[in-house]
């Protein structure tokens, strides 16, 4: 049996624990993964990108894709706007503290 877009969306929200995300969780410069399968009749496949604007309102988090989308008609889509639970914040890599490094 197939799933609806709503069922897929809810599944990913539960998998990535994004239900309690807020606009404040996504300042400009935050690396994100788009977890929603569909937003405003646009479909997504786990693309990643960077938050370039956050207006803190409906569809107010603007994400610039790492890899722009190229369409058959020649148009190029470089980003899109989302709600907080549509995005998963990619954890920053931990930088080892210098006092923990062994230089001997």
PyMOL commands that set and color helices and strands:
alter all, ss='L'
color gray80, all
select helices_A, chain A and resi 5-16+23-25+84-86+98-100
alter helices_A, ss='H'
color red, helices_A
select strands_A, chain A and resi 31-34+38-39+42-43+48-54+61-70+76-82+87-89
alter strands_A, ss='S'
color yellow, strands_A
deselect
rebuild
show_as cartoon
